[in-house]
Amino acid sequence: MSDTLLSVQGVQTYYGNIRALAGVDVEVKKGEIVSLIGANGAGKSTLMMTICGSPQARTGTVTFDGEDITRLPTHLIARRRIAQSPEGRRIFPRMTVYENLQMGASLDNLKYFNEDVEKIFTLFPRLKERQSQRGGTLSGGEQQMLSIGRALMARPKLLLLDEPSLGLAPLIVKGIFDAIKKLNQNEGLTVFLVEQNAFAALKLSDRAYVMVNGQVTMSGSGKELLANPEVRAAYLEGGRH
C-alpha cells in the first residue's frame, strides 16, 4: 500500500486559451505538511482549485488515495474527504460562527458533530467566545480560523489551505500555523499549504515546492529550501532569516 495520499502528474490547466499550469508534478504523503510557495500569479491557487476539480486539468492526472479523481466533479471530490480552506476565507457572512461550522460538517459524520465542534473550539478558543456572532462581523484572523474550522468539520484526510496568512498580523499568523502543526502532530492530519509567507510555510513544512509561471522549479525539505540561496534571494530577502 502506497503512503502517497495525493499525486499530481503532468497537470496542465487552462483558463480559455491561457495556460495557467504547465505540466505540474506534486506529491503529498500521508501525515506530511507540504507547502507550495511562489510569487503572486505563479499558479499556486490554480493548482489547489484543479485538485478540487474546478477548473479540471486539461491533461495529466490527479490521484487521491489511489483513485484517479481528475475528471470527478467538485462535490464528489469533497466526498473523498478532501477539504479546502480557500483563499479569501469565503465564510458565510450572515451566518453565525456555529452555523458556519454546521455548514462544514460532513453528512456522513453527523454523529460526531458535537465532538468535532468542541475540538474546533479547543483549537481556536476565540471561535468559542464568538460562536453566536455573525461571520461577517469577525476580524480577519477570526474569519481565517473559522474557514479552517469549517474545513476541519468534514473530518478530512487531506486539508488544503490556500494563503491562510494573507493580510493577517504576525501574531495571528503564528497562532494559525501553531494550530496547523498541532493538528498534524496530534492527529496525523495531512496538509497541503499554498502560502506567500515563504518563511512561515517552509519552517512548518516537511517538504515544499517552488512554483514559477505555472511550473514547479524546485523541491526539497522545508529546511533545505529555507537554506537555499536562490529561494532566500527570491522569497526571503527583506523577510525573516
Helices and strands as residue ranges (DSSP letters): E 4-15, E 18-29, E 33-37, H 44-51, E 59-64, E 67-68, H 74-79, E 82-85, H 97-104, G 107-112, H 113-123, H 125-129, G 135-137, H 140-152, E 158-162, H 170-187, E 190-194, H 198-204, E 207-212, E 215-221, H 222-227, H 229-231, I 232-236
